[in-house]
Amino acid sequence: MPCTLADAAKYQGFARFRSGSDSTVTIHNDVLSISVSTKGGVITTAELLDPKYTKYDVAKKANFGQVSPIAPGENEFGFIIDAHDRYYDTRELYFEPVLESDSSILMKVTPGDGAMLGLRYTLRPGDSYLVDMELVQENMGEVIPETISSIQFVWNQTMARNELGRVFESQNSAIYYMLGNDNVDNLSEQNNDREDINEAVKWVAYKNQFFSTLIVPRQAFTKADLTSTVIAEDQNAGMIKQMDMTARMEYRSNLANPVAFTFFIGPNSYPLLSDLSDTIQPDSDLKLTRLVPLGWSLFRWINTWIVIPVFDFLGKYIANYGIIILLLTIFIKIILFPFTYKSYMSQAKMRVLAPEIKEINDRYPGKENAMRRQQETMALYSRAGASPLSGCLPMLLQLPILIAMFRFFPSAIELRGESFLWAADLSAPDAIIPLPFAIPFLGDRLSLFCLLMTVVNIIYTRINMQNQPGGASMPSMKWMMYMMPVMFLFFFNNYAAGLSYYYLLSLLITIVQTYVFRLVVNEDKVRATMKANAAKPKKKSGFMARLEEAQRRQQAMLREQEKQRGKKGGRR
């Protein structure tokens, strides 16, 4: 592009760098290769070199080529300096490349009078995913007034699709950021979103399901405007999100190195991210592991202190992740065994009491005897040492682990590309059964692990209902219980095969445990124990005493109301 008079007035000494040739310089270490363009001095390509990090190619409908969190034409960033009557945007300049070493590139422009403005990139050696970027300058105080105290940083990226499961990948991709108060937040993962932040921002990440491009400024951004836009599949099947940031930070034209960043361009691996804070900013906690979505506080605690350590430990000795998931499932079921046994014993007690509860219901029929029925039933439970809630509590205690696993498997990059049985990738749906037409919320294919999980879940539901006293006598409840597994089929069909495989194993082990309990637990002994408990004198708890007193008062009030109605009827 030829230099115009307008450019000369606007850019002054920089005007001649508004035109030039666009070329790239590439440097790499063991795990990361980056290419920097002379146009804008921006990283145009960042490719992960680990052979296991291949990407899904929409045209070929298969994994092909390496994952590139930054790809040509999909990423740009730059600095804007608004110096009153002068305006400089590094994205519009052509830089001169200087290869300073095998791992360092300087892109510079020299506007004259000994001034120099440059962008230096240094790729850390070995197996590091970190790239340091510095804004360097010499004698820029002669070009930009020292009264200019801030600079704008603009970053735009069209996030490419990397995974077979596009819907799930899009739903797990978002802009994450850390505020000056150390809180980590993110824009919506499923909808278009915007956030104007008028406070310090310590880092910003364009997070994909399994890979992120993260930028950590040496001095926090003083403000940032973030925008995320969902790209529909029919608009561009190979892209999932448009992510944009405009941020402001402190700047001085008389400093040799006024601005510095560290880029992380790599996988969202929990062990890797947990070690990065001290590497990027010693003695600080950047909370980068938040890029791995493990659920709310309780579920995250379970994942970080129990699931991930066991998973990583098994991964050191076992190469097959299908076997690792099996062993992890067994480990979790061992932890949950006391709760499972407690729940079964509660069901056994309720089955033993079922005939007596039916007798109470027959003895006191109708709505007018509801209070009496409840009183007699509670008295029966108290004498026998049973409680209908004692079976629910153990199940509720297991729920946090089930939810934690639901969050863990879709986030575990270790499963990405790992095959097991018919599943080519445990982090993606094993959708190998074609359907004659697309079904809403299900798609045009069935995932086999999900289908097997649904079938086993229906079997488990039947077994569980047989264990429940009176379960077969409630048809509406029966069909509702059978509908739940079918709903799970729709819900999990597009989820990671590893997650469906885990739930399948968990259900199978639970069924085996149920039959073992049936063989081991003698209900005649349970009945004898409950009779012995009923024979022992029991001191009423304060709660039971208050409940019985409330019931007596209510019954007295009902009798008084009946008496008053009788008197009124007699006067007529």
C-alpha positions in Angstrom: 0.0 0.0 0.0 1.6 3.3 -1.1 2.1 6.0 1.6 -0.4 8.9 1.2 -0.3 12.4 2.5 -3.0 11.4 5.1 -0.7 8.6 6.3 2.2 11.0 6.5 0.2 13.4 8.7 -1.3 10.6 10.8 1.8 8.4 11.2 4.6 10.9 10.5 7.9 9.0 10.9 6.0 5.7 10.9 4.2 6.4 7.5 6.8 4.6 5.4 6.2 1.4 7.4 2.5 1.4 6.2 3.6 -0.6 3.2 5.9 -3.6 2.8 6.1 -7.3 2.2 4.3 -9.8 4.4 6.6 -12.6 5.5 7.0 -14.8 8.6 9.8 -16.0 10.8 9.4 -19.2 12.7 10.9 -20.5 15.9 10.1 -23.6 17.9 11.0 -25.6 21.0 10.1 -29.3 21.8 6.4 -28.7 22.0 5.5 -25.4 20.4 6.2 -23.7 17.1 5.3 -20.1 16.5 5.4 -18.0 13.3 5.5 -14.2 13.6 4.5 -12.0 10.6 6.2 -8.8 9.5 2.7 -7.4 9.0 1.7 -6.1 12.4 4.5 -8.1 14.1 1.8 -10.5 15.3 1.9 -14.3 16.0 0.0 -15.7 13.0 0.6 -19.4 13.7 1.1 -21.3 17.0 1.2 -25.1 16.4 1.4 -27.8 19.1 4.0 -30.3 18.1 3.0 -33.2 20.3 1.7 -35.9 17.8 -1.2 -36.8 20.0 -2.7 -33.2 19.6 -4.3 -33.7 16.2 -7.4 -31.7 15.2 -10.7 -32.7 13.6 -10.9 -31.7 9.9 -14.4 -30.9 8.9 -13.8 -31.5 5.2 -12.0 -34.9 5.7 -14.4 -35.9 8.5 -11.4 -37.2 10.4 -8.5 -36.1 12.5 -5.9 -34.5 10.3 -3.0 -32.1 11.1 -1.8 -30.6 14.4 -3.9 -28.4 16.7 -3.1 -24.7 16.1 -4.6 -22.5 18.9 -3.5 -19.6 16.7 -3.9 -20.1 12.9 -3.3 -17.8 9.9 -6.1 -15.4 9.3 -7.8 -16.3 12.6 -5.8 -14.2 15.1 -4.6 -10.6 15.3 -3.5 -8.3 18.1 -1.7 -5.0 18.4 -1.1 -1.8 20.3 -2.8 1.5 19.6 -1.2 4.7 20.8 -3.4 7.8 20.5 -1.0 10.7 20.9 -3.4 13.6 20.4 -2.8 14.6 16.8 -0.9 11.4 16.1 -2.3 7.9 16.0 -0.2 4.7 15.8 -1.7 1.1 15.4 1.0 -1.6 15.2 -1.4 -3.8 13.2 -1.1 -1.4 10.3 2.7 -1.4 10.2 5.2 -3.6 8.4 8.1 -4.5 10.7 11.7 -5.5 10.0 12.5 -9.0 11.4 15.6 -9.6 13.4 16.4 -13.2 14.5 18.2 -12.5 17.7 18.7 -16.2 18.6 17.2 -19.6 17.9 14.4 -18.8 20.4 14.0 -15.0 20.1 12.7 -12.7 17.3 12.6 -8.9 17.3 10.1 -7.1 15.0 11.1 -3.4 14.8 10.4 -0.2 13.0 12.7 2.9 13.0 10.8 6.1 12.4 13.9 8.3 12.5 15.9 10.5 14.9 17.3 7.4 16.5 13.8 6.2 17.6 12.9 2.5 17.5 9.7 0.6 18.3 9.7 -3.2 18.4 8.0 -6.4 19.5 10.3 -9.0 20.9 9.1 -12.7 21.2 11.1 -15.2 23.2 10.0 -18.8 23.2 11.0 -20.6 26.4 13.2 -23.7 25.8 12.4 -27.4 26.2 8.8 -28.5 26.7 7.4 -25.1 27.6 4.2 -23.6 26.2 5.2 -20.1 27.3 6.1 -17.2 25.0 7.3 -13.9 26.3 6.4 -10.8 24.4 7.9 -7.3 25.1 7.2 -3.9 23.7 10.6 -2.4 23.4 11.6 1.1 22.4 14.4 3.6 22.1 14.2 7.3 22.1 10.4 7.1 21.6 10.0 10.2 23.9 11.0 12.2 20.8 8.1 10.8 18.9 5.3 10.3 21.5 4.8 12.9 24.2 5.6 11.8 27.7 2.2 13.1 28.7 0.7 9.9 27.1 0.2 7.6 30.1 -1.8 4.7 28.6 -1.8 2.4 25.6 -4.6 0.2 24.1 -4.2 -3.5 23.4 -6.6 -5.1 21.0 -6.9 -8.8 20.5 -9.3 -10.6 18.1 -9.5 -14.3 17.5 -11.8 -16.5 15.5 -11.6 -19.8 17.5 -11.3 -22.9 15.3 -13.0 -26.2 15.8 -10.7 -29.0 17.0 -13.0 -31.7 18.2 -15.4 -34.2 16.6 -18.2 -33.2 19.0 -18.7 -29.6 17.8 -21.8 -28.8 20.0 -20.1 -29.9 23.2 -16.8 -28.2 22.2 -18.7 -24.9 21.6 -20.5 -25.2 25.0 -17.1 -25.6 26.7 -15.4 -22.6 25.1 -15.4 -19.1 26.5 -13.4 -16.1 27.5 -12.0 -16.5 31.0 -10.4 -13.7 33.0 -9.0 -12.9 36.5 -9.8 -9.7 38.2 -7.5 -7.7 40.5 -9.3 -9.2 43.6 -8.2 -12.7 42.4 -11.7 -13.8 41.4 -11.8 -15.8 38.1 -14.9 -15.4 36.0 -15.9 -16.1 32.4 -18.3 -15.0 29.7 -21.2 -17.2 28.7 -20.2 -20.5 27.2 -23.4 -21.0 25.2 -24.6 -17.6 24.2 -23.3 -14.3 22.9 -22.0 -12.2 25.7 -20.2 -9.0 26.5 -18.5 -7.7 29.7 -17.1 -4.2 30.2 -14.6 -4.4 33.1 -13.6 -1.1 34.7 -11.1 -2.5 37.1 -7.8 -4.4 37.1 -7.6 -7.6 35.0 -4.7 -9.9 35.7 -5.1 -12.2 32.7 -7.4 -13.1 29.9 -7.8 -16.4 28.2 -9.5 -17.5 25.0 -10.4 -21.0 26.3 -11.3 -23.9 24.0 -12.6 -27.2 25.4 -9.1 -28.6 25.6 -6.7 -25.8 24.6 -6.2 -22.2 25.5 -4.5 -19.1 24.4 -3.8 -17.1 27.6 -2.2 -13.7 28.0 -0.8 -12.5 31.3 0.5 -8.8 31.4 3.4 -7.9 33.6 1.3 -5.1 34.9 -2.5 -5.8 35.1 -4.8 -4.2 32.5 -6.5 -1.2 34.0 -9.7 -2.0 32.2 -10.9 -4.5 29.5 -13.9 -4.8 27.2 -14.6 -8.5 26.3 -17.0 -9.8 23.7 -17.8 -13.4 22.7 -20.0 -14.3 19.7 -21.2 -17.8 18.9 -20.6 -18.9 15.3 -23.5 -21.1 14.0 -22.6 -24.4 12.3 -24.5 -23.5 9.2 -22.5 -20.2 9.1 -19.1 -21.8 9.4 -18.7 -25.5 10.4 -15.0 -25.1 11.1 -15.3 -22.2 13.6 -17.1 -22.0 16.9 -16.6 -18.6 18.5 -15.5 -15.0 17.7 -13.6 -13.6 20.7 -12.6 -9.9 21.0 -10.8 -7.8 23.6 -10.0 -4.2 23.9 -7.9 -3.4 27.0 -6.0 -0.5 28.4 -2.8 -0.5 30.3 -0.1 1.9 31.6 2.5 3.2 29.2 5.5 5.6 29.2 7.3 6.6 26.1 10.6 7.1 27.9 10.8 3.5 29.2 12.9 0.9 27.3 10.4 -1.8 28.1 7.1 -0.3 29.1 4.8 -3.3 28.4 5.5 -7.0 28.7 3.3 -10.1 28.4 3.5 -13.9 28.8 1.5 -16.0 26.4 0.5 -19.5 27.3 -0.5 -21.4 24.2 -1.2 -25.0 25.1 -3.4 -27.8 26.5 -5.8 -27.4 29.5 -4.0 -30.0 31.5 -4.6 -29.6 35.3 -1.1 -30.7 36.4 0.5 -28.4 33.8 -1.6 -25.4 34.7 -1.1 -25.9 38.4 2.6 -25.4 38.0 2.5 -22.4 35.8 1.7 -19.6 38.3 5.2 -19.6 39.8 6.8 -19.9 36.4 5.0 -16.9 35.0 4.8 -14.7 38.1 6.8 -16.1 41.1 5.1 -16.0 44.5 1.7 -15.5 43.0 -1.4 -17.6 42.5 -2.9 -16.9 39.1 -5.5 -19.7 39.6 -4.9 -21.0 36.0 -6.4 -24.4 36.9 -9.8 -22.6 36.6 -9.4 -23.1 32.9 -10.3 -26.7 33.6 -14.0 -26.6 34.5 -14.4 -29.0 37.4 -17.7 -27.7 38.9 -18.6 -25.6 41.9 -16.6 -25.6 45.1 -17.6 -28.9 46.6 -17.4 -30.8 43.2 -14.1 -29.1 42.4 -12.7 -30.1 45.8 -13.7 -33.8 45.1 -12.0 -33.6 41.7 -8.8 -31.9 42.7 -8.2 -33.8 46.0 -9.5 -37.3 45.1 -10.3 -38.0 41.4 -7.4 -36.2 39.6 -4.6 -37.6 42.0 -5.9 -41.2 41.6 -6.4 -40.7 37.8 -2.9 -39.3 37.4 -1.4 -42.0 39.6 -3.0 -44.8 37.5 -1.9 -43.0 34.3 1.7 -43.4 35.4 1.5 -47.2 35.3 -1.3 -48.0 32.9 -1.4 -46.9 29.3 -5.0 -48.0 28.5 -7.4 -45.3 29.7 -10.4 -47.7 29.4 -8.7 -49.8 32.1 -7.9 -46.7 34.1 -11.6 -45.6 34.1 -12.5 -49.1 35.3 -10.1 -49.0 38.2 -11.1 -45.4 39.0 -14.8 -46.5 39.1 -14.0 -49.4 41.4 -12.0 -47.1 43.7 -14.9 -44.7 43.9 -17.4 -47.5 44.6 -15.2 -48.7 47.4 -15.3 -45.2 48.9 -19.1 -45.1 48.5 -19.6 -48.7 49.8 -20.7 -47.8 53.4 -23.3 -45.4 52.0 -24.6 -48.0 49.5 -24.8 -50.7 52.2 -26.6 -48.3 54.5 -29.1 -47.4 51.8 -29.8 -51.1 51.1 -30.3 -51.9 54.8 -32.8 -49.1 55.0 -34.7 -50.5 52.1 -34.6 -53.9 53.7 -36.1 -52.5 56.9 -38.9 -50.7 55.0 -39.7 -54.0 53.1 -40.0 -55.8 56.5 -42.3 -53.1 57.8 -44.4 -52.9 54.6 -47.2 -55.3 55.8 -47.6 -53.4 59.1 -47.7 -50.1 57.3 -50.4 -51.5 55.0 -52.3 -52.6 58.0 -52.2 -49.1 59.5 -53.4 -47.6 56.2 -56.3 -50.1 56.1 -57.2 -49.4 59.7 -57.4 -45.6 59.3 -58.6 -44.9 55.8 -59.7 -41.5 54.4 -58.5 -38.0 54.6 -60.0 -37.5 58.0 -57.6 -40.1 59.5 -54.5 -38.8 57.8 -53.1 -37.4 61.0 -53.7 -40.6 62.8 -52.2 -42.7 60.1 -49.1 -40.5 60.2 -48.9 -40.7 64.0 -49.2 -44.5 64.0 -46.7 -44.9 61.2 -44.1 -42.7 62.9 -44.7 -44.6 66.1 -44.0 -47.9 64.2 -40.8 -46.5 62.7 -39.7 -45.4 66.2 -40.3 -48.7 67.8 -38.6 -50.6 65.0 -35.6 -48.3 64.7 -36.3 -47.5 61.1 -36.7 -44.3 59.1 -37.8 -43.7 55.5 -35.2 -40.9 55.3 -32.3 -43.2 56.3 -32.3 -44.6 52.7 -32.3 -41.1 51.1 -29.5 -39.6 53.1 -26.8 -42.1 51.9 -27.9 -41.5 48.3 -27.7 -37.8 48.8 -24.2 -38.2 50.2 -23.2 -40.0 46.9 -24.6 -37.3 44.7 -21.6 -34.8 44.9 -19.3 -37.5 43.6 -21.6 -38.4 40.7 -21.8 -34.7 39.8 -18.0 -34.3 40.2 -17.4 -37.1 37.8 -19.9 -35.5 35.4 -17.6 -32.4 35.3 -14.3 -34.3 35.3 -14.6 -36.6 32.3 -15.5 -34.0 29.6 -12.6 -31.8 30.9 -9.9 -34.5 31.1 -7.5 -33.8 28.2 -5.8 -37.1 29.0 -8.7 -38.9 27.4 -8.5 -36.9 24.2 -7.6 -39.2 21.3 -7.5 -42.3 23.6 -9.3 -45.2 22.1 -11.0 -48.1 23.9 -13.0 -50.9 22.4 -15.1 -49.3 19.6 -14.7 -45.7 20.9 -12.0 -44.0 18.8 -11.8 -41.1 21.2 -13.0 -41.3 24.9 -13.3 -37.5 25.0 -15.8 -37.5 22.1 -19.2 -39.2 21.5 -18.8 -42.8 20.2 -21.6 -42.1 17.7 -21.3 -45.2 15.6 -25.0 -46.3 15.2 -26.6 -44.3 12.3 -30.3 -43.4 12.5 -32.5 -43.1 9.4 -33.3 -39.5 10.3 -32.2 -36.8 12.8 -34.1 -36.8 16.1 -34.4 -33.5 18.0 -31.9 -33.3 20.9 -30.5 -36.7 19.9 -29.0 -36.2 16.4 -28.7 -38.6 13.6 -26.4 -41.1 15.4 -26.5 -43.1 18.6 -23.5 -43.4 20.9 -23.1 -47.0 21.8 -21.7 -46.5 25.4 -24.7 -44.2 26.0 -27.2 -46.7 24.6 -25.7 -49.5 26.8 -25.8 -47.2 29.8 -29.5 -46.5 29.2 -30.3 -50.2 28.9 -28.5 -51.0 32.1 -30.1 -48.0 33.8 -33.5 -49.4 32.9 -32.6 -52.8 34.4 -31.2 -51.1 37.5 -34.4 -49.1 37.8 -36.5 -52.3 37.7 -34.3 -54.0 40.4 -34.4 -50.9 42.6 -38.2 -50.7 42.3 -38.4 -54.3 43.4 -36.4 -53.4 46.5 -38.8 -50.5 47.3 -41.9 -51.5 49.4 -45.1 -50.9 47.5 -43.2 -49.7 44.4 -45.1 -52.0 42.0 -48.4 -50.6 43.3 -47.8 -47.1 42.0 -48.1 -47.2 38.2 -47.6 -43.5 37.7 -44.4 -43.5 39.7 -43.2 -46.7 38.0 -43.4 -45.2 34.5 -41.8 -41.9 35.7 -38.9 -43.9 37.0 -38.5 -45.7 33.7 -38.7 -42.4 31.8 -35.6 -41.1 33.6 -33.1 -43.4 31.8 -34.6 -42.6 28.4 -34.2 -38.9 29.2 -30.5 -39.6 30.0 -30.1 -41.2 26.6 -31.1 -37.8 25.0 -28.9 -35.9 27.4 -25.7 -38.0 27.2 -25.8 -39.0 23.6 -23.5 -36.1 22.5 -21.3 -36.2 25.6 -17.9 -37.8 26.0 -17.8 -41.6 25.6 -15.6 -41.8 28.7 -18.4 -40.3 30.8 -21.1 -42.8 29.5 -18.6 -45.6 30.0 -18.0 -44.6 33.6 -21.7 -44.4 34.4 -22.2 -47.8 32.6 -19.5 -49.4 34.8 -20.9 -47.7 38.0 -24.4 -49.0 37.3 -23.1 -52.6 36.6 -21.1 -52.6 39.8 -24.2 -51.3 41.8 -26.3 -54.1 40.3 -23.7 -56.7 41.4 -23.6 -55.1 44.9 -27.4 -55.3 45.1 -27.5 -59.0 44.4 -24.6 -59.6 46.8 -26.5 -57.7 49.5 -29.5 -59.9 48.8 -27.4 -63.0 49.4 -25.7 -61.7 52.5 -28.5 -59.8 54.2 -31.0 -62.1 55.9 -34.3 -60.3 56.1 -35.5 -62.7 58.8 -32.6 -61.5 61.0 -33.5 -57.9 60.2 -37.1 -58.6 61.2 -35.9 -60.2 64.5 -33.6 -57.3 65.2 -36.4 -54.8 64.6 -38.7 -56.8 67.0 -36.0 -56.7 69.6 -35.6 -53.0 69.2 -39.4 -52.5 69.5 -39.5 -54.5 72.8 -36.9 -52.2 74.4 -38.2 -49.2 76.2 -37.4 -46.0 74.3 -37.2 -42.5 75.6 -39.0 -40.1 73.3 -36.8 -37.5 71.7 -37.8 -33.9 72.1 -38.8 -33.7 68.5 -41.1 -36.7 68.7 -42.7 -35.4 71.9 -43.4 -32.1 70.3 -44.7 -33.8 67.1 -47.1 -35.9 69.2 -48.2 -32.9 71.2 -48.9 -31.0 68.0 -50.9 -34.0 66.6 -53.0 -34.2 69.8 -53.8 -30.4 69.6 -54.7 -30.7 66.0 -57.0 -33.7 66.7 -58.6 -31.9 69.6 -59.2 -28.9 67.3 -60.8 -31.1 64.6 -63.1 -32.7 67.2 -64.1 -29.3 68.5 -64.9 -28.2 64.9 -67.0 -31.3 64.3 -68.9 -30.6 67.6 -69.6 -27.0 66.6 -70.8 -28.1 63.2 -73.1 -30.6 64.9 -74.6 -27.9 67.2 -75.3 -25.6 64.2 -77.0 -28.5 62.4 -79.2 -29.2 65.4 -80.5 -25.6 65.7 -81.7 -25.7 62.2 
